[in-house]
Amino acid sequence: MSQQQHPNVVFVITDDQGYGDLACHGNPIINTQHLDRLHSQSTRLTNLHVGPTCAPTRAGIMTGRYCNCTGVWHTIGGRSLLRSDETTMADIFRTNGYRTGMFGKWHLGDNYPFRPHNRGFEEALYHGGGGISQTPDYWGNDYFDDTYWRNGVEESFEGYCTDVWFEEATRFIERQKDQPFFCYIPTNAPHGPFRVPDVYAQPYLGQMPDSRANFYGMITNIDENVGRLRQTLDQLGIAENTIFIFMTDNGSAEGCQLDQDQYLANGFNAGLRGKKGSEYEGGHRVPFFLYWPDGGHTEGCDISELTANIDLLPTLIDLCGIEAPRTADFHGISLAPLLDRQTEKAPDQEPRPHRVVVTDSQRVEHPIKWKQSATMTQQWRLINGRELYDILADPEQRQDIAGQHPEVVTDLRQHYEAWWNLVSPRFDEDCPIVIGSDQERVSLLTTHDWHGEQHAWNQGQVRNGLECNGYWAVDFAQDGEYQFELRRWPKEENRSLTEGIPGEVIDLYNGGKALDIQTAAVKIGDQEQSQMVTKDGKGVIFTFRLKAGETRLQTYLTNEDGFEVGAYYIYANRI
């Protein structure tokens, strides 16, 4: 047993893997032998709820606060950026003397002050946006032999993305093994596009659609990496004093197909209604395993009380014996008493039947009241403020009994109103990207993060020349002269603004449509400039003298036929 005072934390969270995408949860086809073993040795939270999509779940985990009040209620459109005044899990661990590292998918902002190494991680290796091949990601990344960012600096790697995250996390752990560390491994897999080495998909091909075979193969690859990492912790002699957490970020993306009422049509969903993005149970109930020998968590037991992602930060603070900042304002609660009860360190307590947790799926510019919401207690689920289900008697949510229990509906609607009042005061505030700071000399802005109705949020849409536009919320660090280079293609593609990419097929990884762009314009606050586009120019450069402070930036690439699109990429810097 280690004599180190504070336990290490290894926190693995996968992307778009649902509750039913594990053999230990009854899936009859998928191979997850290492995660099944972890399940058999862990304390499991079987009633844990998150956001129905990626970035909202991560914001809640990182802050212990409802995502909607942190600026994060969408996955794109400037609404996946974690407010700069929020304190993160990594901030707290680092302040308490832990070494902090993350490896994989951040999805809470790709510019200063939102990047992971600006938010408490000493070492951060990550791809751009919400997934590999999305617009902010390094151009041409395809899950294999990609280029990622290490603390903001491009670095190329060989191998499959998930293998890279775990290999780099293992190196971090080996370097920090003699002192407390917090190692966060948020994989981008099995988020689409569903790409994996053939050896992992092969066992599933022929039994299901190819996309699901690849999806399951991606999970099997994660499973293999989890097994290797746990073996390394044993070999280093630190497994006993390491809290090892495995969870996922929302419901399944591909493990099942649903009918029009969100009930299972084929595949496997562990008896849940809904999948990724849904307000029903299958959208936001996820697996959670915690293994910690020194804490007594090795036997394999379930905790069925209602819990949420916002509980994880206050729980880890208690389990690790570290201090929260005096200004902490968590919406979650510490689950340490529940966990201690499983190890006989705390007396039995009555369940908390009246605790209420709310989750929703907004994915809009401005949140809409009741939209795709679930207001939950141990027994009840109020969906969208109208439908009521007794989740204990009806886990598949087939019988809407709102008419039989109007008093329950009224009570839960009042709880939702209180929650809305808690999270809504800052809905109208943007989270501005800072331009001209010493922390980020050149800021790359992409359509992924502009505010608007449409976004070219993945590289295939850029290749197809999707017609869309919007504004970026920006904050100029100081008075001065600033330069903006508007581009259709990122610099690594090295093509002219009007040029296409040869090839008969245009998709996520191939080809590119030529655009007949004749004029470029930039509007920053109340200033505006325009100029003609040269056919062989790779970008159009504008210079503005600007005052420090927050404003909006929008661009226009147009021609005389009425075509208009915003610049998909802008390189901005203070001269």
Secondary structure, DSSP 8 states (H G I E B T S, - for coil): ----SS-EEEEEEESS--TTSSGGGT-SS---HHHHHHHHHSEEETTEE--SSHHHHHHHHHHSS-GGGTT-SSSSTT-S---TT---HHHHHHHTT-EEEEEE---S-SSTTTSGGGTT-SEEEE-STTSTTBTTS-TT--SBS-EEEETTEEEE--SBHHHHHHHHHHHHHHHHTTS-EEEEEE--TTSSS----HHHHGGGTTSS-HHHHHHHHHHHHHHHHHHHHHHHHHHTT-STTEEEEEEESSS-SSSEEE-TTS-EEEE--TT-S--TT-SSHHHHEE-EEEEBGGGTB-S-EEE-S-EEGGGHHHHHHHHHT----TT---SS---HHHHHHHTTSS------TT--EEEE---SSS--TTTTEEEE-SSEEEETTTEEEETTT-TT-----GGG-HHHHHHHHHHHHHHHHHH-TTTT----EEESBTTBSEEEEEGGGSBSS----BHHHHHTT-----EEEEEESSSEEEEEEEESS-TTT---TT--B--S--SSSS-B------EEEEEETTEEEEEE--TT-S-EEEEEEE-SEEEEEEEEEE-TTS-EE--SEEEEEE-
